[in-house]
Amino acid sequence: MSLFTQDPAENDTWQRVLAGDMLAYQTIVETNQSAVSAVAYSIIGDFPISQDIAQETFWVAWKKRDKLRDTSRLKSWLCGIARNLAKNWRKQNKGNAKPIASDSMVEPVSPEEDPLVQSIADEEQAVVWSALEDIPEYYREVLTLYYREEQSVAEVSKALDISVDTARQRLSRGRTMLRGRVAQLIEGVLVRSKPDRSFSAIVGQSDAAMLIFFKFLT
């Protein structure tokens, strides 16, 4: 049983998604893109690749949309898909930073094309991931989500389908594992790397197939 109650508006949007409404799905993407990419980053430690995985997540979720019955778990369901895809990528690549292959026909966005990633110096990214990598995954995931989700413990708990108290405890413990100046750098970099509202771009649909392209634009 979910810890959360269904949001009537979100449930209505999801019912339209189930009926094949891609505009409704764009709303779902815009609402959950930060959390999904945060979960992927907390496992991969690479912004461009985590964005590719986030794109793949929404394609997979679209194809499997009829599997979700409880819309109160929508965010955690999407994050779970992202987590599995990221872990699979990590196993397959073993640190080899190459874009994931996708049957969703998503065109990967390179660091050169993404101003958000481009604005973050390689040195900053290296320091941030070096610090986060030393923290157990369940603390790292909470920290990443917290800074991507407007510093809302409630949104973190919803994304992970855990209680607010558990989310708060993990956040507190994770913070104590970081050192002051590094913690400030991590916060700044994670906030700056958050995808904007133009994350999703619906290109077209046909009776024969649905093609969804998600692009990180400025």
C-alpha positions in Angstrom: 0.0 0.0 0.0 1.3 3.4 -0.9 2.1 6.0 1.8 0.5 8.7 -0.3 -3.0 9.6 -1.4 -4.0 10.1 -5.0 -4.0 13.6 -6.4 -7.3 14.1 -8.3 -5.7 16.3 -10.9 -2.7 13.9 -11.4 -5.0 11.0 -11.6 -7.1 12.7 -14.3 -4.0 13.5 -16.2 -2.8 9.9 -16.0 -6.2 8.6 -17.2 -5.8 10.7 -20.3 -2.3 9.2 -20.7 -3.7 5.7 -20.5 -6.0 6.8 -23.4 -3.0 7.7 -25.5 -3.0 11.5 -24.9 0.6 12.6 -25.5 0.0 16.2 -24.4 -1.1 14.8 -21.1 2.0 12.8 -20.9 4.1 15.9 -21.6 2.7 17.3 -18.4 3.8 14.1 -16.5 7.3 14.5 -18.0 7.6 18.1 -17.0 6.4 17.4 -13.5 8.8 14.5 -12.9 11.8 15.1 -15.0 14.0 16.5 -12.3 13.4 13.6 -9.9 14.0 11.0 -12.7 17.2 12.5 -13.9 18.4 12.9 -10.3 17.9 9.2 -9.5 19.8 8.3 -12.7 22.7 10.7 -11.8 22.9 9.4 -8.2 23.8 6.0 -9.8 25.8 7.0 -12.8 27.6 10.2 -11.7 27.5 11.7 -15.2 25.1 14.5 -16.2 24.8 13.8 -19.9 24.4 10.1 -19.5 21.9 10.5 -16.7 19.9 12.8 -19.0 20.0 10.1 -21.7 18.7 7.6 -19.1 16.0 10.0 -18.1 14.8 10.2 -21.7 14.8 6.4 -21.9 12.8 6.2 -18.7 10.0 8.2 -20.1 9.9 6.2 -23.3 9.8 3.0 -21.3 7.1 4.4 -19.0 5.0 5.4 -22.0 5.1 1.9 -23.4 4.3 0.4 -20.0 1.8 3.0 -18.9 -1.0 0.4 -18.4 1.1 -1.3 -15.7 0.6 1.5 -13.2 -2.6 1.2 -11.3 -2.0 3.5 -8.3 -1.3 7.0 -9.4 -0.2 8.0 -5.9 3.0 6.0 -6.8 3.5 7.6 -10.2 6.7 9.5 -9.2 8.2 6.6 -7.4 7.3 4.3 -10.3 9.1 6.5 -12.8 12.1 6.8 -10.4 12.2 3.0 -10.1 12.4 2.6 -13.9 15.2 5.2 -14.0 17.0 3.4 -11.2 16.9 0.0 -13.0 18.0 1.5 -16.3 20.9 3.3 -14.6 22.0 0.2 -12.8 21.8 -1.8 -16.0 23.9 0.8 -17.8 26.5 0.7 -15.1 26.8 -3.1 -15.3 27.0 -3.1 -19.1 29.5 -0.2 -19.3 31.5 -0.5 -16.2 32.5 3.1 -16.1 32.8 3.5 -19.9 31.0 6.8 -20.4 29.1 6.2 -23.7 25.5 7.2 -24.4 23.0 4.4 -23.9 21.4 2.7 -26.9 17.7 3.3 -27.1 14.9 1.8 -29.2 13.0 5.0 -28.4 14.8 6.8 -31.2 15.9 9.5 -28.8 18.8 11.6 -30.1 21.4 11.8 -27.3 22.4 15.3 -26.2 26.1 15.8 -26.0 27.7 18.0 -23.3 28.6 20.5 -26.0 24.9 20.9 -27.0 23.7 21.2 -23.4 24.3 24.7 -21.9 23.4 23.4 -18.4 26.0 20.8 -18.5 28.5 23.0 -20.3 28.2 25.6 -17.6 29.5 23.2 -15.0 33.3 22.9 -15.1 34.8 19.4 -15.4 36.6 20.1 -12.2 33.4 20.8 -10.4 31.7 17.7 -11.7 34.7 15.6 -10.6 34.7 17.1 -7.1 31.0 16.7 -6.7 30.9 13.0 -7.8 34.0 12.1 -5.9 32.3 13.3 -2.7 28.9 11.8 -3.5 30.5 8.5 -4.6 31.9 7.9 -1.1 28.4 8.0 0.4 26.1 4.9 0.5 23.7 4.9 -2.4 20.5 5.4 -0.3 22.0 8.6 1.2 23.4 9.8 -2.1 20.0 9.3 -3.8 18.2 11.3 -1.2 20.7 14.1 -1.3 20.5 14.4 -5.1 16.8 14.3 -5.1 16.6 16.9 -2.4 18.6 19.5 -4.3 16.8 18.8 -7.5 13.3 18.8 -6.0 13.4 22.4 -4.6 14.8 21.1 -1.3 11.5 19.5 -0.4 11.7 16.5 1.9 8.1 15.7 1.0 8.9 15.4 -2.7 11.9 13.2 -1.9 9.7 10.8 0.2 7.2 10.7 -2.6 9.9 9.9 -5.2 11.3 7.1 -3.2 8.0 5.9 -1.7 9.3 6.2 1.8 8.0 8.2 4.8 8.9 11.8 5.3 10.7 10.9 8.6 12.8 8.3 6.8 13.7 10.7 4.0 14.6 13.4 6.6 16.8 11.0 8.5 18.7 9.9 5.4 19.1 13.5 4.3 20.5 14.4 7.7 22.9 11.5 7.7 24.0 12.1 4.2 24.8 15.8 4.9 26.9 14.9 7.9 29.0 12.7 5.6 29.9 15.7 3.5 32.2 18.5 4.4 31.1 22.1 4.5 32.6 23.7 1.4 32.1 20.5 -0.6 28.4 20.4 0.5 27.9 23.9 -0.8 29.5 23.1 -4.1 27.3 20.0 -4.5 24.2 21.9 -3.8 25.1 24.6 -6.4 26.1 22.1 -9.1 23.0 19.9 -8.6 20.6 22.8 -8.7 22.3 24.2 -11.9 22.2 20.9 -13.6 18.4 20.5 -13.1 16.6 20.1 -16.5 14.3 22.9 -17.4 10.7 22.8 -18.4 11.5 22.3 -22.1 12.8 18.8 -21.3 10.0 17.2 -23.2 9.2 17.9 -26.9 6.4 15.9 -28.5 7.3 15.6 -32.2 4.5 13.5 -33.6 2.2 10.6 -33.5 0.6 8.3 -36.0 -1.8 5.3 -36.0 1.0 2.9 -36.7 3.4 4.1 -34.0 4.0 6.6 -31.3 7.3 8.5 -31.5 8.3 10.4 -28.4 11.5 12.5 -28.6 12.7 14.2 -25.4 15.4 16.9 -25.9 17.2 18.9 -23.2 17.0 22.5 -24.7 17.6 25.9 -23.3 
